[in-house]
Amino acid sequence: MTNQESKRIEIIDLYRNQKPIYEDENLTLVRLESLTRNGLNKLNKNDALVIIPIAPIEAHGNFLPIGSDYIESILMVELIKETLKEKRSNNHYTIVESPGIPIGTGALRSVEGTLDIGHRAFRDCVIDFIDGLVKAGFKRFLIITVHHGMIHAYALEEAADKIVKRYRKKDVRVTSPVHWIAKTLYMDDPKKTWSRLVEKIGQKSLSDEELEAIKHDHHASIMETCFMKKVNPDLVDPEYKTSGPIFDGINNQLLGLLTSRYKYDHQGLAYNGNPSLTDNRDWYSLYVEKIKEIGLEFIDALYNKDPNAFKPYLHSHIWQFKFLKTNFKQYFIIPFIIFMIVLPWILFFINLQT
């Protein structure tokens, strides 16, 4: 269907024929914003899972919508529902679908079309949003985002950590699997991970060029292009087919994370990877296979009766990198001040020894 033939759909149409609660196989699906207060109070909130899609509006090359991360996060919610019906059909789940929240941090701040929220403001917004839902009686939260800016992922873990500690006695659980997914696909052993995936799906082995592209598939590249084409190919400009490899180094990425004054825009093209390989194979099926697997693991942890079984899913390995925290400066400035205070004494005692 071409753009000219596409049916015009107003946002309000999403609500004109919507039921706030409906059944879909083993799922009771609830649209949070469509509930009345009476409807909210009738829910069994202790066993409900609130899924919150959250991602920024951000430039994605010249060929993907600036809302790609946001749209793809909503797609991930659909994948979660699919996998619960496929893999946990003997269990019943009440899934509360929160409206998507189109904000985030650690985006391409220097590129027009990007709406980047301050690190602390973003974290606090997520905390307050979930806190209100906890006060309404909900206890389980899965944060879905396709934006893998490092400080964005860290801020979500900070928000989860704050809520879990605040409501520890109620066993409130909050988690965001974004970094686990990125780590599995791109960091641990990409060749091994993707070899298993292509074998499981029944595809041919990855070429060296494809494997190299996957290792750098960080922004507006193969994954996001195939996701957006799956949602609606009319939203994707054909320019991706001729957008060759740009593999931005980690130094540029770290500088872009740490200071807004540094122009960080992937060589002016606002993508990082090799989107021209998107049509080489059915990448969508490969990505979805691993995302569903990890998502199911996190949901099982959220429902595990043993609170200790959930703990490994609260913090990813980036939690140890304190410079990613919203108040990271105190980890550097305060020790630096202390060092400068004691330095003259250190030098004094060294001189005494010589």
N, C-alpha and C positions, 0 to 999 in steps of 0.2 A: 504494500500500500504506500503510495507516494504522499508527500506532505499535502499536496492539493486534495487528495482523496480522503485524508485522515479525518475522522469525526472530531469535531470540536467538543471538548469536555471541560466544563467549568468545574472549578474546585468544589463548589457547593453541590455539584451532582454526586459527589462521594457520599453525601449525607442524605440526599433526598429519598433514597430507597434502602437505607441502611438500618439493620436491626442492631441494637447495642449488644445483644447476646445471642449467639447462635451456635448450633452443634455442627461439628465436622468430624465424623468418625469418632475417634477416641479423644477429641479435643472439644472443650467448651471455650469458644473464642469471645472475648469481651473487648469492645472498643471503649477505652477509658473515657474519652471526652464525650461520648454519647450517653453515658450512664446518668440516670437521675440519682439524687441522694438516696432515695429509697432503694433503687437498684444496687447502688454501691453497698448499702448496709446489708443487703440480702446475700451478697457474695460470701463464699467460704474463703476468706482472704488468707487464712493460715496456710492453705495448700495452693494458692494461686501463684503463678509466676508472671511477674511484670517484665515485659521486654521493652527496652527503651532504645530506639534508634537515634543516634546523635552523631552529626558530622558537619563540618563547615562548608560554606560556599567558597569555592576556591578554583582558580584558573587551572584547567587541565589541558595543556597544549592549546592548539588552535582548533582542535577537532572534537573534543568532548564537552558536554555541558559543564558550566561552572558549578552546578549542583550534583555532579557525578557521585561524590562520596556520600552525599545525603540520599540520593536515589538508590545507590547500591546498598546502603545500610538497610533501607526498607526491603530491598530484594532479599537480604540476608534473613530478615524476619520470616519471609515466606519459606526459605530453605529450612529454617529451624522447625517450622510447622510440618513441612514435608517429612523431615527425618523422624520426628516424633510419631507420625502416622506409619512410617515404614518400619522403624526399628523398635518402637515401644508401643506397639498396637494393643498389648495386653494391659497397659497402664492408662489411666485417665488423667488428663491434665487440664487445668483451667488456665488459659493463656490470656493475660490482660495486655492488650496492645496499646502502648502509649503513643500519642502523636509524635511524629518525628521532630527532633529539635535541631534546627539548621545552624548550629554554632560549633566552633572548635578553635583550637589554638595550634601554634607551630605550623601554620600554613605559609604559602608563598606570598609574604606580605608586600613584596615590592612589585607584584604583578597586578594590573588592573583586573577587576572581577573577583579578587580575593577579599573576603570579609574575615579578618583575623581578630579573634577576641583575646584580650589580655590573659596571660597564663593564670594568674590568681583569680580573676573575674570568672573565667571559664570553670575552674575547679569549684569555686564557691557556688556558681549557678547549679552545677550538677548536684552538689551536696544538698542545697536547699530544695531542689526539685524532688530528690529521693526522700529527703527528710519529711516532706509533706505527705508523700505516699506511705511512709512508715506510720505517721500519725493517723492516717486513714485506716491502718490495720494490716497493710501488706508487709511481707517478711522476706520474699525472695525476688531478686532483681538481676536480670541479665542485660548488660549494656552492650549494644551492638554498634560498632563503628567500622567503616572501611577506610577511614583516614588514619594512616599510621605515622603521623608526625610523632617523633619520640616524646616531646613534652606533652603532646595531646594524650598519648597512651599513658604516660606517667601521671598526668593530672587525673585521668579517670581512675587509676589505681589509688591515688591519694584520696579521691572522693569516696571510693569504696572502702578504703581503710578507715576513714573518719566515721562513716556511718556504721560500719561493723563494730567499731570500738564504742561508739556512742550508745548502741543498742545491743551490747553483748549479752545482757541478761535475757533479752527476747530472742536470741539466736537469729538476728537479722543477717541475711547473707546478700552480698553484692559482689558481682564479678564482671570483668570485661576481658574476653579472650583475644583481643586484637593482637597483642604482642606474641602470644603463644602461636597464633596462626602465622604471623610474619616470621617468627624464629624457625618454625618447622619448615616453612616453604623456602626460605631464602638464606638462613644462617647456619643451621646445624650441619647438614650435609646435603645440599641441593641435588647433587647427582644421584645419591642413594634414594632420597625421597621421591624424586620425579621418576626414576627408573621403576620404582615399585608402583607408582601411580599409573604410568603408561602400560605396564604389564597387567595390572588389575583391570583397567578399562579396555585393554586389548588394542592399544595403539602401537605404532612403530616407535622405536627408540628415538630419543631426542638427538638431534644433530649437535655438533659442537657449537654452532652458531646459536641454536635455540637454547642450549644450556647456559651459555654466556649471557644471553638476553634475560633469562629467568633469574640469574644471580643478581641482576641489576633492575629488576622489574619493580621499581619503587614508586613511580608516580605517572599516571596517565599513560600507561604502557599496555602490555598485552592483557593483563588481568582486567584492568578497568575498561579497556576497549571492548573486550569480549562480553563483559557483564552488561555494559550499556547497549551493545548490539542485541543482547538477549532481551533486555527490557523493551527497547524500541530502536530499531536500526535507523529510523528517520532522525533520531537525535544525534547521530554520529556523522561528522563530516568525513567524506572520503579521503581527506588529506592525510589521515593516519596511514594509508597504504604507502605513502612516499616519505613518511617520517622515520628516518633511519636512526641508528644507534647514537644515543647520548648517555654516557655513563659518568655521571657526576661523582667526583671523589668524596670520600668521607670528610675531608678537611672542610670543603665548602659547606657540606651539610651541617657540620658541627658549628661553624661560624654563623650560619643562618639561624641555628637554634638559639645561640647564646646572645645574639645582639640583633636588634631590628634595624640597626644602621647598615648592616652588611647586606648588599644587594645579592639575593639568593634566588635565582630564577631559571636554573638549568640552562645556562648559555642563552638566555633570552627566549627560549622556546617553551618553557613551562612544562616539560615532561622529562622523565628520567627512565630510560630503558630503550626498547626497540619495538615500538608499536607496529612497524611495518611487517612484523612476523605474525600478527594477529590471525590472519586467515590461513596460516600454514597447516593448522590442525584444529581439532575440537578442544581448544583450551578450556572452554567453559566446563565441560564434564570433568576434566582433571582437577580444576580448582574446587569445584563443588564437592567432589568426593572427599577431599581432605578437610574442607571447611565444615561439612556435615559431621565428619568423624570427630573433630575437635569440639564442635558445638554440643554434640551429644554427651561427650565426656564432661563438659562443664555443667550441663543440666543435671546429669546424674549426681554430680558433686553438690549442687544446690539442694537436691532432694535427699541426699544421704542422711540417715538418722544420726550418724556420728558427727558431731561438730568438728572433730579433729580431721575428718576426711575432707572437709571443705577447705581447710587452711592452706594447702598447697596451691589453691586456685585464686587466692586473694592477691598475691604478689608474684609477678613474673621476675625473671632474672635482672631486668633493668632496675628493679627496686633498689639495688645496691649502689646505683649511680646517683649519689645525692645531688650532684650539680644539675640534675634534671628537675629537682623539686621546685615548687613555686617560690619558696624562700631560700633558694640555693645560695644566694649571696652570703648569708650568714655563715655558711660552711667554709667560706673562703675569707671573707672580710674579718670576722672575729679571730680566727687563728692567725691571720696576717698581722692584726693589731697586737695580739699577744706576742707573736714572734718578734715584732719590732721593739716591743717593750723589753723583752728579755735579751735581745741581741747584744746591746751594749754590755750587759753583765757577762754574757758568754765570751765576748771579745776581751773583756777585762780579765777573766780567769785564764784565758788562753795566754794573754800577755804575761800573767804572773808565772806561768809555767815555763816561759821562754827566757 
